[in-house]
Amino acid sequence: MVYYKRKWDELRGDEQDHWGTSIWYFEVGDDDYPTRQIEVYEHGPKLKYDVINLEDSYGGLSEVALDKDEFKDHLITKEQFESVWTDK
């Protein structure tokens, strides 16, 4: 598994724009597809998705393979990912 953390400086573009910008965390398998995903919003909730919780009314686990070249500068450790995943 590989782990990434990436800040998105754009709003959602929907009725939750008031949540602000977000930081996204990904756990990615050997096939480059996310197996777990976390979205932490500046003024809103923390959304978590995995193979058990694929989606909710706000979004879902990405169905697109991540481009390793695009994300290479955003690597984090498994421990960093797990810390955010388990934090309430």
C-alpha positions, 0 to 999 in steps of 0.5 A: 500500500501507498499513502498520500495526503493532498490539499484541495484549494477548491470548494466542492461546488455544491450546497456544502461549499460552506465546508471550505477547502479540504485535505484528502488522504488516500490509501492506494493498492498496487493497482493504483486504485484507492482502498480507503479515502478520507476527506477533511474539510476546513469547516465541516465534517471528516468523510471516510470511505472504504470497501465497506462504506463505499459512498454516502450522500456527500460522496464516495470512494474514488473509482479512478486510479491515482496518477503516481507521477501527479501524487509523488510529492504527496506521500505520507506514511501509513502511520500518518494515514492511520492517525487521521483514519482512527481520529474521531 
